[in-house]
Amino acid sequence: MLLMNEADGLAQSFEVLGALAAVLVITGAALVAAGPLIRLLGDKVEAVITRLLGVLLAALAAQYVIDGLKGSFGL
């Protein structure tokens, strides 16, 4: 939405829409390939990936809380 707001003219709007379509296709391909890829890698690798992504998500959540507290109290 921000890029469409910044686009000047029809050509740039089509560029933004083309990039959006490309991202949609890449995301769809990744989602379709995820199941067979995980079956190929096995249960142990899936568990490792799940744990690593869980730690990353927890770290991001903690950072968002810290940033919110700093913004609220002006620290």
C-alpha positions as CSV (number, residue, x, y, z in Angstrom):
1,M,0.0,0.0,0.0
2,L,2.9,2.4,0.8
3,L,4.6,1.6,-2.5
4,M,1.3,2.2,-4.4
5,N,1.0,5.5,-2.7
6,E,4.5,6.5,-3.7
7,A,4.1,5.4,-7.4
8,D,4.0,8.2,-9.9
9,G,2.0,7.1,-12.9
10,L,0.6,4.0,-14.4
11,A,3.9,2.4,-15.2
12,Q,5.2,2.5,-11.7
13,S,1.9,1.2,-10.4
14,F,2.2,-1.8,-12.7
15,E,5.8,-2.3,-11.5
16,V,4.5,-2.5,-7.9
17,L,1.7,-4.9,-8.9
18,G,4.2,-7.0,-10.8
19,A,6.5,-7.2,-7.7
20,L,3.4,-8.1,-5.6
21,A,2.5,-10.9,-8.0
22,A,6.1,-12.2,-8.0
23,V,6.1,-12.3,-4.2
24,L,2.8,-14.1,-4.2
25,V,4.0,-16.8,-6.7
26,I,7.3,-17.3,-4.7
27,T,5.3,-17.6,-1.4
28,G,2.9,-20.0,-2.9
29,A,5.7,-22.2,-4.3
30,A,7.4,-22.2,-0.9
31,L,4.2,-23.2,0.8
32,V,3.6,-26.0,-1.7
33,A,7.2,-27.3,-1.4
34,A,7.2,-27.1,2.4
35,G,5.4,-30.4,3.1
36,P,7.5,-32.6,0.8
37,L,10.7,-30.9,1.9
38,I,10.0,-31.5,5.6
39,R,9.2,-35.2,4.8
40,L,12.5,-35.4,2.9
41,L,14.5,-33.9,5.8
42,G,13.0,-36.0,8.5
43,D,11.5,-35.5,12.0
44,K,14.7,-34.5,13.7
45,V,15.5,-31.7,11.3
46,E,11.9,-30.5,11.6
47,A,12.2,-30.4,15.4
48,V,15.5,-28.4,15.2
49,I,14.0,-25.9,12.7
50,T,10.9,-25.6,14.9
51,R,12.9,-24.9,18.0
52,L,15.2,-22.4,16.3
53,L,12.2,-20.5,14.9
54,G,10.6,-20.6,18.3
55,V,13.7,-19.0,19.9
56,L,13.8,-16.4,17.2
57,L,10.1,-15.6,17.7
58,A,10.6,-15.3,21.5
59,A,13.5,-13.0,21.0
60,L,11.6,-10.8,18.7
61,A,8.6,-10.7,21.1
62,A,10.9,-9.7,24.0
63,Q,12.5,-7.0,21.9
64,Y,9.0,-5.6,20.9
65,V,8.0,-5.5,24.6
66,I,11.3,-3.7,25.5
67,D,10.8,-1.2,22.7
68,G,7.2,-0.6,23.8
69,L,8.2,0.0,27.4
70,K,11.0,2.4,26.3
71,G,8.6,4.3,24.1
72,S,6.0,4.5,26.8
73,F,8.2,5.6,29.6
74,G,10.6,7.7,27.5
75,L,13.7,5.7,28.5
